[in-house]
Amino acid sequence: MTLWVFGDSFSTPQEHMSGMQRSGGAPKFKPLDKTWTSIVSKNLTKNTEHQNFAIQGCSNEYIWTTLITQRPNIEKDDYVIVQLTSAYRKWFFEDRPHLANHFHTKFIPGRDASKVEIKAIDMYQRHLSAEFLNEYNYIMTVAAMQFVASQFIGKAKFLILPGFHPIHGVIGNLSDASGGEFDSEESRTTYYKKTSDARYNHFSDENHKILGGKVTKFFTHFEQVDLTNGFKQDIFNKDTVSNIVLPNLAGLF
């Protein structure tokens, strides 16, 4: 039995994040025993090691591609988690799928992309990005994922988790669950400015355990995943974020 994971930064492997060189002096990620995907893997397969293809900043096109590429390797009695991301991300560069979050990323010329590429993205944002198309493409993506999931009925167990937008069968989404750790938008903004989010997968330790438990129960007891309650909330408030020392984040934003 093996756990397979496909997604974005909500699901990125802990070892990948630990080895990241964070930009602009951002602090290292806060120490954590196990991420939620490792917890699920341990609960289901007795081993924290699992096949995880999630990367930060990617789009649903990339998540789909990695799933289809790995589909022949998924065996009977395996477990599959497909964690979808924002409909507004686009996979522009084949060799740089992590740059799909273009609306919330400041590209550095010569490091992330060329000046010509950055200009092209700017023109796309100004003239070609259409909300209705993003919504339609997301609907098609969900339908495609559900079709693939149906092919595994009686073989591997399959869960589609919503990162940002609703999906039938799951209550809530990961973005809102993560945001619930802040008591206000002000606290959240201050925390992100100071740390660029030092939480593994955008969750604190206790909520990794809670999320891991929810997903485990889906696979073991067919219990619907509810991302709207049961999490520890208001972990970060005015007092806790004010005590965080502000590093030099020049060039990060």
C-alpha positions in Angstrom: 0.0 0.0 0.0 1.2 3.5 -0.9 -0.1 7.0 -0.5 0.1 9.2 -3.6 -0.2 13.0 -3.2 -0.7 15.6 -5.9 -1.1 19.3 -5.2 0.4 22.6 -4.4 2.0 24.2 -1.2 -0.8 22.8 1.0 0.6 19.4 0.3 4.3 19.9 -0.6 6.6 17.3 1.1 8.2 18.4 4.3 11.7 17.5 3.2 11.4 19.7 0.1 10.3 22.7 2.2 13.0 22.1 4.8 15.7 22.3 2.1 14.3 25.5 0.5 16.4 28.7 0.3 13.8 31.2 1.5 14.0 34.6 -0.3 14.8 38.0 1.2 15.9 36.8 4.7 12.6 35.1 5.5 12.9 32.8 8.6 13.1 29.0 8.3 9.9 27.1 8.7 8.8 26.5 12.2 9.9 23.1 13.4 7.3 20.4 12.9 7.3 16.6 13.7 5.2 15.5 10.7 3.1 17.2 8.0 -0.5 16.1 7.5 0.4 14.0 4.4 3.0 12.1 6.4 0.5 11.6 9.2 -2.0 10.2 6.7 0.6 7.9 5.2 1.7 6.7 8.7 -1.9 6.0 9.6 -2.8 4.2 6.4 0.4 2.4 5.4 2.4 2.3 8.7 5.1 4.4 7.0 5.5 8.1 6.7 7.3 7.8 3.4 4.9 8.3 0.5 4.8 9.4 -3.2 4.3 13.1 -3.1 4.4 15.2 -6.3 3.0 18.5 -4.9 5.0 21.6 -5.5 4.5 25.2 -4.3 3.0 27.8 -6.6 1.8 25.3 -9.3 -1.4 25.3 -11.2 -4.1 22.7 -11.8 -2.7 21.9 -15.2 0.5 20.8 -13.5 -1.4 18.8 -10.9 -3.4 17.1 -13.6 -0.2 16.3 -15.6 1.6 14.7 -12.7 -1.5 12.6 -11.8 -1.9 11.3 -15.4 1.8 10.6 -15.7 1.9 8.6 -12.4 -1.5 6.9 -12.9 0.0 3.7 -14.4 2.1 3.3 -11.3 -0.8 3.5 -8.8 -1.7 0.0 -7.7 -4.6 -1.8 -6.1 -5.2 -0.8 -2.4 -3.1 2.4 -2.8 -4.5 5.7 -1.6 -4.6 8.9 -3.8 -5.0 12.5 -2.7 -5.5 15.1 -5.4 -5.4 18.6 -3.8 -6.6 21.2 -6.3 -5.3 24.7 -6.3 -6.6 28.2 -7.4 -8.3 28.5 -10.7 -6.4 31.7 -11.3 -3.0 30.1 -11.6 -1.6 29.4 -15.1 1.3 27.1 -16.1 3.1 29.4 -18.5 6.6 27.9 -18.5 7.0 24.1 -18.9 10.2 24.0 -16.9 8.9 26.4 -14.2 5.6 25.1 -13.0 6.2 26.7 -9.6 5.6 30.2 -11.2 1.9 29.7 -11.9 0.8 31.9 -9.1 1.5 34.9 -11.3 -1.1 37.3 -9.7 0.7 37.0 -6.3 4.3 36.7 -7.3 6.8 39.4 -8.1 9.0 37.8 -10.8 12.7 38.7 -10.6 14.2 39.3 -14.1 17.0 36.9 -14.8 16.2 34.7 -11.9 12.6 33.6 -12.4 12.0 34.7 -16.0 13.4 37.0 -18.7 12.2 40.6 -19.1 10.3 39.6 -22.2 8.5 36.7 -20.4 7.6 39.0 -17.5 6.2 41.6 -19.9 4.1 38.9 -21.6 2.7 37.8 -18.2 1.8 41.4 -17.5 0.0 41.8 -20.8 -1.8 38.5 -20.2 -3.0 39.8 -16.8 -4.1 43.1 -18.4 -5.8 41.9 -21.5 -6.4 38.1 -21.6 -7.2 36.8 -18.1 -10.9 36.3 -17.8 -12.7 35.3 -14.6 -15.4 33.3 -16.5 -12.8 31.3 -18.3 -10.9 30.5 -15.1 -14.2 29.3 -13.6 -15.1 27.2 -16.6 -11.6 25.7 -16.7 -11.9 24.8 -13.0 -15.2 23.1 -13.5 -13.6 21.1 -16.3 -10.6 20.2 -14.1 -12.9 18.9 -11.3 -14.9 16.9 -13.8 -11.7 15.4 -15.3 -10.4 14.5 -11.8 -13.7 12.9 -10.9 -13.6 10.8 -14.0 -10.1 9.6 -13.2 -11.2 8.9 -9.6 -14.1 6.8 -11.0 -11.6 4.6 -12.8 -10.1 3.6 -9.5 -13.3 2.4 -7.9 -12.7 -1.0 -6.5 -8.9 -0.5 -6.8 -7.3 2.5 -5.1 -9.1 4.9 -2.8 -9.3 8.4 -4.2 -9.9 11.8 -2.5 -10.1 15.2 -4.2 -9.4 18.1 -1.7 -10.3 21.7 -2.5 -7.5 24.2 -2.0 -9.5 27.3 -2.7 -12.8 26.6 -4.4 -15.8 24.3 -3.6 -15.8 20.7 -4.6 -18.8 18.4 -4.2 -18.3 15.9 -1.4 -16.0 18.0 0.8 -17.2 20.8 3.1 -15.1 24.0 3.0 -11.5 24.4 1.6 -7.9 24.4 2.8 -7.4 28.1 2.3 -10.2 29.0 4.7 -9.1 26.4 7.2 -5.6 27.8 7.1 -6.8 31.4 7.4 -8.8 30.4 10.5 -5.5 30.4 12.4 -5.6 34.2 12.5 -7.9 36.2 14.6 -8.1 39.0 12.1 -7.0 40.0 8.6 -4.7 42.5 10.2 -2.9 39.7 12.2 -2.7 37.6 9.0 -1.2 40.5 7.0 1.4 41.3 9.6 2.4 37.6 10.0 2.9 37.1 6.3 5.0 40.3 6.0 7.2 39.2 8.9 7.6 35.5 8.0 6.4 35.0 4.4 4.4 32.2 6.2 6.8 30.1 8.2 4.2 27.3 8.6 4.7 24.0 6.8 1.8 23.8 4.2 0.2 26.9 5.7 -0.8 25.0 8.9 0.4 25.0 12.5 1.5 21.8 14.1 -1.8 21.0 15.9 -3.8 21.6 12.7 -1.6 19.3 10.7 -2.6 16.6 13.2 -6.3 17.5 12.9 -6.2 17.6 9.1 -4.3 14.3 9.0 -7.0 12.8 11.2 -9.8 14.0 9.0 -8.3 12.7 5.8 -7.5 9.4 7.5 -11.1 9.0 8.6 -12.3 9.6 5.0 -10.2 6.6 3.8 -10.9 4.3 6.8 -14.5 5.1 7.7 -15.8 7.0 4.5 -16.3 10.0 6.8 -16.9 13.2 4.8 -14.0 15.7 5.1 -15.2 18.9 6.8 -12.7 21.7 6.5 -14.9 24.2 8.2 -14.7 23.1 11.8 -12.6 21.1 14.3 -9.4 23.1 13.7 -7.6 25.2 16.3 -8.4 28.8 15.5 -7.0 32.2 16.4 -3.5 30.9 17.1 -2.1 34.2 15.8 -3.4 37.4 17.2 -2.1 41.0 17.6 0.1 40.0 20.6 1.7 36.8 19.1 2.5 38.4 15.7 3.9 41.6 17.3 6.5 39.5 19.1 7.8 38.1 15.8 11.1 39.8 14.9 10.9 41.3 11.4 13.7 40.0 9.1 15.0 41.7 6.1 12.5 40.8 3.3 13.8 43.2 0.7 13.1 41.9 -2.7 10.6 39.3 -1.6 7.5 41.3 -2.3 
